[in-house]
Amino acid sequence: AYVCALTREVMKNPAVVGRTGRSYERAAIDAWIARHGRDPVATSVKVTREDVAPNRAVRASIERYVARETARRARGAATANEGANED
């Protein structure tokens, strides 16, 4: 849910296509719509840039996830360093 179907990366600026409810990275969906005029997954649905809006709920959720993962990795690195210092 956090990965854009177009970029295959975790979204930084998610935007939702109102007609389909699908979220994509904003720059990627804007470029896609400019070229194709349709949703990239629901290809039978015609869309315009006016159908796209920021997805603030997904963005907040991604930001919380990234913060948790960053903290978890930092704790893991600190634990690994403590074990190395015991030798």
Backbone torsions as a table, in degrees:
resi	resn	phi	psi	omega
1	ALA	NA	-21.3	-178.7
2	TYR	-94.7	-8.8	-176.6
3	VAL	-100.1	130.2	178.5
4	CYS	-71.6	133.9	178.9
5	ALA	-67.0	-20.6	-179.2
6	LEU	-90.2	-44.7	-175.8
7	THR	-92.4	-19.7	-175.4
8	ARG	61.3	28.3	178.2
9	GLU	-127.1	158.0	175.2
10	VAL	-61.8	131.4	-176.8
11	MET	-71.9	140.3	174.9
12	LYS	-104.2	-31.4	-179.4
13	ASN	-134.4	72.0	-175.8
14	PRO	-68.3	143.3	177.0
15	ALA	-134.3	141.7	-177.6
16	VAL	-104.6	137.9	173.2
17	VAL	-87.4	111.0	-173.6
18	GLY	-58.3	-33.4	-176.6
19	ARG	-74.9	-20.0	-179.0
20	THR	-119.7	-19.7	-177.7
21	GLY	78.1	7.3	-179.6
22	ARG	-90.3	143.0	179.8
23	SER	-108.9	144.1	179.8
24	TYR	-141.2	164.3	169.9
25	GLU	-62.4	132.5	-172.1
26	ARG	-55.0	-51.1	-177.5
27	ALA	-62.4	-37.3	-178.4
28	ALA	-68.2	-43.5	-179.0
29	ILE	-71.7	-35.6	176.2
30	ASP	-60.6	-45.2	179.4
31	ALA	-65.3	-41.1	-179.7
32	TRP	-62.0	-47.3	-179.1
33	ILE	-63.3	-39.3	179.2
34	ALA	-60.6	-36.4	-179.1
35	ARG	-84.5	-38.7	-168.9
36	HIS	-114.3	-27.6	179.6
37	GLY	69.0	15.8	179.9
38	ARG	-138.7	158.6	173.9
39	ASP	-65.9	136.9	-177.3
40	PRO	-68.8	-23.2	178.9
41	VAL	-100.2	-51.0	177.6
42	ALA	-90.4	73.5	-168.3
43	THR	-64.2	-15.3	178.5
44	SER	-82.0	-7.6	-176.6
45	VAL	-96.8	115.1	175.2
46	LYS	-75.4	136.6	179.4
47	VAL	-139.1	157.6	174.0
48	THR	-126.1	170.9	178.3
49	ARG	-61.1	-26.1	178.4
50	GLU	-67.9	-18.6	177.9
51	ASP	-82.6	-4.0	-175.1
52	VAL	-106.7	134.9	-179.9
53	ALA	-137.7	155.3	176.3
54	PRO	-58.6	141.1	175.6
55	ASN	-105.6	84.8	-174.9
56	ARG	-66.9	-34.5	179.6
57	ALA	-65.2	-44.6	178.5
58	VAL	-66.9	-40.0	178.9
59	ARG	-60.4	-45.5	178.8
60	ALA	-62.3	-40.7	179.2
61	SER	-64.9	-42.5	177.6
62	ILE	-63.3	-43.7	-179.6
63	GLU	-62.1	-39.8	176.4
64	ARG	-65.0	-43.0	179.2
65	TYR	-60.5	-47.9	-178.9
66	VAL	-62.4	-41.6	179.3
67	ALA	-63.0	-44.0	178.2
68	ARG	-62.4	-44.8	-178.7
69	GLU	-66.0	-38.8	178.0
70	THR	-62.9	-44.9	179.0
71	ALA	-65.0	-41.1	179.7
72	ARG	-62.5	-43.8	179.3
73	ARG	-65.5	-38.6	178.7
74	ALA	-64.0	-41.9	177.3
75	ARG	-63.5	-41.6	179.2
76	GLY	-63.3	-41.5	178.9
77	ALA	-66.5	-39.4	179.8
78	ALA	-65.8	-40.9	178.6
79	THR	-64.7	-41.6	179.3
80	ALA	-64.8	-39.9	178.5
81	ASN	-66.3	-37.5	178.3
82	GLU	-63.0	-42.2	178.4
83	GLY	-64.4	-36.2	179.5
84	ALA	-69.9	-31.4	-177.8
85	ASN	-76.4	-14.5	-178.4
86	GLU	-79.7	-13.5	-177.2
87	ASP	-70.9	NA	NA
